[in-house]
Amino acid sequence: MRVIAEITLRQLLSRRRTLLLVVLCLVPVAVAFAFRLADPVDVDPLEWTGGLLANLGLGVLLPVVALLVGTAALGAEIEDGTAVYILARPIPRREVILTKLGVGTAITALVTCASALAAGTLALRGADDDGLVLGVVVGTAFGALVYTAIFLLLSLLTRRALIYGLFYVLIWEGLLAGLFAGTRVLSVKQYALGVAEAVADVGPDVLEAPLEASSAVPLGLVVAAAAVALAVRRLQGFNLLGDAAT
């Protein structure tokens, strides 16, 4: 597992990908900095920060970073052929998937949680946040696990995982889950918001989470577990001479 983890880290932390992740991480921070410079007197910093972290952080940054990391954790090795060297060894496919998931989740959570912490602290300007930043950080970490599991599976199902993943993020998470209440039980963003609101001691108008943590946590874990199980099964049928995914 250590060897697989090291290979995955090198694969995911290439110079170009690391630079892209850093740039993405700084976007919410830059928006928070602009808000602090403007210093509007008629805006509640807590509600504004909640909107920033929920919409830009959990709604955009988290799924995009998870997509870049999750689809590359194994998909990049399949593309360049180096996956053959791992899969040719007598290593249980479950260990391969779980190791890839662990490394991918750690990187996604590190980037997005650091961004949420920096942006939230900066936007609140030292005011009491009632646990808002901590709640969003915890919710972000939970969302990182679920998103990474989904996108790791997607990379095993198709060679166009990045494109399909973007459609999922934009259409399902960005549009449909916000329009139709019934789809929210299948939205990772809503799971993360439910966890964040449960940890934070803020009113319902700050994060506007439609799901309680008692529902969000089990649903998120079920989705992540299902994605992992399907990914293991898919990897067990992987052809060492080349995958037939389209």
C-alpha positions in Angstrom: 0.0 0.0 0.0 2.9 2.4 0.7 4.2 2.0 -2.8 0.8 2.6 -4.3 0.4 5.7 -2.1 3.7 7.1 -3.2 3.0 6.5 -6.9 -0.4 8.2 -6.5 1.1 11.2 -4.7 3.7 11.6 -7.4 1.0 11.3 -10.1 -1.4 13.8 -8.4 1.2 16.3 -7.3 2.8 17.0 -10.6 4.0 20.5 -11.1 1.1 21.5 -13.5 -1.6 19.9 -11.4 -0.2 21.4 -8.1 -0.1 24.8 -9.6 -3.7 24.5 -10.8 -4.9 23.3 -7.4 -3.1 26.3 -5.7 -4.8 28.7 -8.1 -8.2 27.2 -7.5 -7.6 27.3 -3.7 -6.8 31.0 -3.9 -10.1 32.0 -5.7 -12.3 32.1 -2.6 -9.5 33.8 -0.6 -9.3 36.5 -3.3 -13.1 37.1 -3.2 -13.0 37.3 0.6 -10.1 39.7 0.4 -12.1 41.9 -2.0 -15.0 41.9 0.4 -12.8 42.9 3.3 -11.3 45.8 1.3 -14.8 47.0 0.3 -16.0 46.8 4.0 -19.7 47.3 3.2 -21.5 48.5 6.4 -24.9 47.2 5.3 -23.9 43.6 4.9 -23.8 41.0 7.7 -20.3 39.4 7.6 -21.6 36.1 8.9 -24.3 35.7 6.3 -22.1 36.9 3.5 -19.3 34.5 4.5 -21.8 31.7 4.8 -22.9 32.3 1.3 -19.4 32.5 0.0 -18.3 29.2 1.6 -21.5 27.4 0.7 -21.8 28.6 -2.9 -18.2 29.1 -4.0 -16.5 26.8 -1.6 -18.8 23.8 -1.4 -20.6 24.4 -4.6 -17.7 25.1 -7.0 -14.2 24.6 -5.5 -14.8 21.3 -3.8 -16.4 19.4 -6.7 -13.9 20.8 -9.2 -10.8 19.9 -7.1 -12.3 16.5 -6.3 -12.9 16.0 -10.0 -9.3 16.9 -11.0 -7.9 14.7 -8.2 -10.3 11.8 -8.3 -10.3 11.2 -12.0 -6.5 11.3 -12.1 -5.8 9.1 -9.0 -6.1 6.0 -11.2 -7.3 7.3 -14.6 -4.0 9.0 -15.4 -2.2 5.7 -14.8 -4.7 3.9 -17.1 -4.1 6.5 -19.8 -0.3 6.3 -19.7 -0.2 2.5 -19.2 1.6 2.5 -15.8 -1.4 0.9 -14.2 -0.3 -2.4 -15.7 2.7 -2.5 -13.3 0.4 -2.1 -10.3 -2.3 -4.5 -11.4 0.2 -7.2 -12.5 1.2 -7.6 -8.9 -0.7 -9.9 -6.5 -2.3 -7.0 -4.7 -6.0 -7.1 -3.8 -7.9 -4.7 -5.9 -9.7 -3.5 -2.8 -6.4 -2.2 -1.4 -5.6 -0.4 -4.6 -8.9 1.4 -4.6 -8.9 2.2 -0.9 -5.3 3.5 -1.1 -6.1 5.7 -4.2 -9.2 6.9 -2.4 -7.3 7.8 0.7 -4.6 9.7 -1.0 -7.1 11.5 -3.3 -9.4 12.4 -0.5 -6.5 13.7 1.6 -5.3 16.0 -1.2 -8.8 17.2 -2.0 -9.6 17.9 1.6 -6.2 19.6 2.3 -6.7 22.0 -0.6 -10.4 22.8 -0.1 -10.3 22.9 3.7 -7.3 25.3 3.7 -9.2 27.5 1.2 -12.3 27.5 3.4 -10.4 28.3 6.5 -8.4 31.1 5.0 -11.4 32.7 3.1 -13.7 32.4 6.1 -11.3 33.9 8.6 -10.4 36.7 6.2 -14.0 37.6 5.4 -15.2 37.6 9.0 -12.6 40.2 9.9 -12.1 38.8 13.4 -15.8 38.7 14.2 -17.4 35.8 16.1 -18.2 33.2 13.5 -20.3 31.0 15.8 -18.4 28.0 14.5 -19.2 28.7 10.9 -15.7 28.2 9.5 -15.1 25.0 11.6 -18.5 23.6 10.4 -17.7 24.3 6.7 -14.2 22.8 7.1 -15.7 19.6 8.5 -18.4 19.6 5.9 -15.8 20.1 3.2 -13.7 17.2 4.4 -16.8 14.9 4.4 -17.7 16.1 0.9 -14.2 15.5 -0.3 -14.5 11.8 0.6 -17.8 11.3 -1.2 -16.8 13.3 -4.3 -13.5 11.6 -4.6 -15.1 8.1 -4.4 -17.5 9.1 -7.2 -14.9 10.5 -9.5 -12.5 7.6 -8.9 -15.2 5.2 -10.0 -16.0 7.4 -13.0 -12.4 7.2 -14.1 -12.7 3.5 -14.3 -15.9 3.6 -16.3 -14.9 5.9 -19.1 -11.9 7.6 -20.6 -13.8 10.8 -20.7 -14.3 11.0 -17.0 -13.3 14.6 -16.8 -15.9 15.7 -19.3 -18.7 13.6 -17.8 -17.6 14.8 -14.4 -17.9 18.4 -15.4 -21.4 17.7 -16.7 -22.3 16.1 -13.4 -21.0 19.1 -11.4 -22.6 21.7 -13.6 -25.9 20.1 -14.4 -26.7 17.9 -11.5 -25.0 19.6 -8.5 -25.1 23.1 -9.9 -28.6 23.2 -11.5 -31.0 20.4 -10.8 -30.2 19.9 -7.1 -30.9 23.5 -6.5 -34.2 23.5 -8.5 -35.9 20.3 -7.4 -36.1 19.3 -3.8 -36.3 15.6 -4.5 -32.9 15.5 -6.1 -31.2 16.9 -3.0 -31.0 13.5 -1.4 -28.6 12.6 -4.2 -26.5 15.8 -4.0 -23.0 15.6 -2.4 -23.1 19.4 -1.9 -26.2 19.0 0.2 -24.6 16.3 2.3 -21.6 18.6 3.0 -23.9 21.5 3.8 -25.9 19.3 6.2 -22.7 18.3 8.0 -21.4 21.9 8.1 -24.6 23.3 9.5 -24.8 20.6 12.2 -21.2 21.4 13.4 -21.6 25.2 13.2 -23.8 27.0 15.7 -25.5 29.3 13.1 -29.0 30.0 12.0 -30.7 28.1 9.1 -30.4 31.3 7.0 -26.6 31.3 6.9 -25.9 28.0 5.1 -29.5 27.1 4.1 -28.8 23.4 4.3 -31.9 21.4 3.1 -30.8 18.2 4.8 -30.2 17.4 8.4 -26.9 15.8 9.4 -28.9 12.7 10.5 -29.8 12.2 6.9 -26.8 13.7 5.1 -24.1 11.6 6.8 -25.7 8.2 6.2 -26.6 9.1 2.6 -23.1 10.3 1.9 -21.5 7.2 3.4 -23.8 5.0 1.4 -22.9 6.8 -1.8 -19.2 6.6 -1.1 -19.4 2.9 -0.1 -21.4 2.1 -3.3 -18.8 3.9 -5.4 -15.9 2.1 -3.8 -17.6 -1.3 -4.2 -18.4 -0.7 -7.9 -14.8 0.6 -8.4 -13.3 -2.6 -6.9 -15.5 -4.7 -9.1 -14.7 -2.8 -12.2 -10.9 -3.0 -11.4 -11.2 -6.7 -10.9 -12.3 -7.1 -14.5 -9.7 -4.7 -15.8 -7.8 -6.0 -18.8 -4.0 -5.7 -18.4 -3.6 -5.2 -22.2 -5.9 -2.2 -22.1 -9.3 -1.2 -20.7 -12.3 -1.2 -22.9 -13.8 1.9 -21.3 -15.1 4.5 -23.6 
